[in-house]
């Protein structure tokens, strides 16, 4: 009887342990390629002290502003995904504010910056609770709307929101606070490099952290 009880206990323990082990294994599959909490300037981000597009790292945040009358301004870091063909993703926690009398602030993640022909794509939210996905896929600077502005209940107005762009094979997935909100076929060379942030005119943005990861 005692041996039977020991066997039963061992089986139950195995069932309890196995799921928790599986969850741990899943979390370990995401490999960090680069991450920062902006507690200090690591030299990877633009710092600008004057003009229409000031940027600074202070108090544990990356601060950016677009004081121009129109357009979106981009801030990107070095190449992070060179030679990687697995699933990749960029993620950041951002908070947007209106400036200069604007009704709301707008900003978010930017990826696939190509400096030689000035092409890029961006996933942005507004302080009014909307999100959109746009891009400049061609050198002629024609703006393409992949997902026009739409309200979403997952956006926390006037608070920090976690944004994530994930590239799996040839498809881009977009997340707001861990909820998938859109997906689309990747455009151009199907890469997240170069990646960073975009801030729309009349807006400022604080970033709490940024990270780039791969999932084999």
Secondary structure, DSSP 4 states (H G I P E B T S, - for coil): -HHHHHHHHHHHHHHHHHHHHHHHHHHHTEEEEEEE-SSS--S-S--B-SSSS-EEEETTEEEEEE-SSSSEEEEE-----TT--SEEEEEEEEEEEE-TT-SS-EEEEEEEEETTTTEEEEEEEETTSEEEEEEE-STT---EEEEEEEE-TT--TTS-EEEEEEEETTEEEEEETTEEEEEEE--TT----S-EEEEETTEEEEEEEEEEEEE-
